[in-house]
Amino acid sequence: MTDAWHRFINNVELRRFAVLALIIFVLWMMRSMMNLILFTFILTYIVVNWVHLVRRWLPKLSPGLVVIITYALLIWGLYLGVTQYLPILVRQITKMVNSVVRFYGSNDATALYRYINHYISARTIMNQVKHGLTLAVSTITSIGAVAVTFFLSLILSFFYTLELRQTESFSRLFLNSRFSWFFQDVAYFGKKFTNTFGVVLEAQFFIAICNTVITTICLAFMKMPQIFALSLVVFVFSLVPVAGVIISTIPLGLVAYSVGGLRDVVYIIVMVIVIHAIEAYVLNPKFMSSQTDLPIFYTFIVLLVSEHFWGTWGLIVGVPIFTFLLDILGVKSIHKGKRRTPAKTD
């Protein structure tokens, strides 16, 4: 029995496979806390990299002071967003919905409905509408729970980044314990996951910002109403790799048709095609290493499967997790590229 145990420990590949299976099982058991885990990880990753960036340019600043100022500005921005911009967003969304409703009551909508109904059954359309309404109601009712989860994630990420050096020093004690092999494997997967997940998520975040800025400028030139609400919708959908740009065409097209008819819809489609081309040939090579690129077919398959298992979160984290698995299996490794080493926080 002892010999089998030692053979298991010495077999690195089998041991790491068992540790990875245990981690997946534990995460599955904690699936009710997945929102908290993902929010905390994303906030922590962003703030830690921000602190490294600030310390690179201002090395004399204390990392604790940078963290406190960062979270103070973040909380102030959230307060400003809730008190100043949330009412504006609600009003613009209400106007956008009312314009779409008025469009559906017009004669143009009747002709368009007959054309669509020629190819798609009314039952299918009504089922999709009911599904959309159910999703909207469930989203509204879960806003409170999401707010509490985000607040807890904010607190956890704050204390982690504030005591980053102490936390890392204490965590290294596990690597010298009796079961050091287990914690070494956990640290191995942690580094791999942070590298792959963080790099892909960071790249997609910057791509979403660029897509939103370009789309907002185009909408302003088209003199579209409710630009603030539409820009927020585009940003949220742009966090979904590849498919997000296409999905965002639906609300943009509805508003465009209700405002300017088929001409504006054509403008929107042309705009989306151009933005998708910019994303594919300019933004992806710029922000994301070529080692992380996936064929569009694989991307869509991963999004479909991850959305089935993890819902909305799956659309955001599906591709990074799949890239992490490819790295673990040795199929396709990810590299951060040529980056300067960030300043130490100690």
Secondary structure, DSSP 8 states (H G I E B T S, - for coil): -HHHHHHHHH-HHHHHHHHHHHHHHHHHHTGGGHHHHHHHHHHHHHHHHHHHHHHHH-TTS-HHHHHHHHHHHHHHHHHHIIIIIHHHHHHHHHHHHHHHHHHHTSHHHHHHHHHHHHHS-HHHHHHHHHHHHHHHHHHHHTHHHHHHHHHHHHHHHHHHHHTHHHHHHHHGGGGGSTTHHHHHHHHHHHHHHHHHHHHHHHHHHHHHHHHHHHHHHHHHHTT-S-HHHHHHHHHHHHTSTTHHHHHTHHHHHHHHHHHHTHHHHHHHHHHHHHHHHHIIIIIHHHHS-GGG---HHHHHHHHHHHHHHHTHHHHHHHHHHHHHHHHHTTSS-----S--------
